[in-house]
Amino acid sequence: MSDFERKVKQILLNDRSYDRSPNMDALEQRTGHDKKEIEETIKKLREIPRSQGGLGL
C-alpha cells in the first residue's frame, strides 16, 4: 500500500471513530490530492480485505 493509500485509510478510520463523515472537499484539503485520485484510492481500499490492510467494505 502506498503512503497516500495509508493516509486516506487512516483519515477515514479516525473520522469513523469520532462519528464524523468526511466530505470530498475535506479529504482534498487534508490530503492535498484531487477528487479523482481520492475516489480511486477509496475504491481500491474497499476491495482489499481488512486482513491485508484494506477497508474491506
C-alpha positions as CSV (number, residue, x, y, z in Angstrom):
1,M,0.0,0.0,0.0
2,S,1.3,3.4,-0.9
3,D,1.8,6.2,1.7
4,F,-1.2,8.0,0.2
5,E,-3.4,5.0,0.5
6,R,-2.4,4.6,4.1
7,K,-3.1,8.3,4.7
8,V,-6.6,8.1,3.3
9,K,-7.3,4.9,5.2
10,Q,-6.2,6.5,8.5
11,I,-8.2,9.6,7.9
12,L,-11.4,7.5,7.2
13,L,-10.8,5.3,10.2
14,N,-10.1,8.2,12.6
15,D,-13.2,10.1,11.4
16,R,-15.3,7.0,11.8
17,S,-14.1,6.6,15.4
18,Y,-15.3,10.2,16.1
19,D,-18.6,9.6,14.3
20,R,-17.7,12.0,11.5
21,S,-18.2,11.5,7.8
22,P,-15.6,13.5,5.8
23,N,-16.8,15.0,2.5
24,M,-14.7,15.1,-0.6
25,D,-13.7,18.8,-0.1
26,A,-12.4,18.0,3.4
27,L,-10.4,15.0,2.0
28,E,-9.0,17.1,-0.8
29,Q,-7.8,19.7,1.7
30,R,-6.4,17.2,4.2
31,T,-4.6,15.1,1.7
32,G,-3.6,17.7,-0.9
33,H,-4.8,15.4,-3.7
34,D,-7.6,15.8,-6.2
35,K,-11.1,14.3,-6.0
36,K,-10.5,11.7,-8.8
37,E,-7.4,10.3,-7.1
38,I,-9.1,10.1,-3.7
39,E,-12.1,8.3,-5.2
40,E,-9.9,5.8,-6.9
41,T,-7.9,5.2,-3.7
42,I,-11.1,4.7,-1.7
43,K,-12.4,2.2,-4.3
44,K,-9.1,0.3,-4.2
45,L,-9.1,0.2,-0.3
46,R,-12.6,-1.2,-0.3
47,E,-11.5,-4.1,-2.5
48,I,-8.6,-5.0,-0.2
49,P,-9.7,-7.3,2.7
50,R,-9.2,-5.9,6.2
51,S,-6.8,-8.8,7.0
52,Q,-4.5,-7.4,4.3
53,G,-4.7,-3.8,5.4
54,G,-7.7,-2.5,3.4
55,L,-11.1,-1.3,4.4
56,G,-12.8,-4.5,3.3
57,L,-16.2,-2.9,2.9
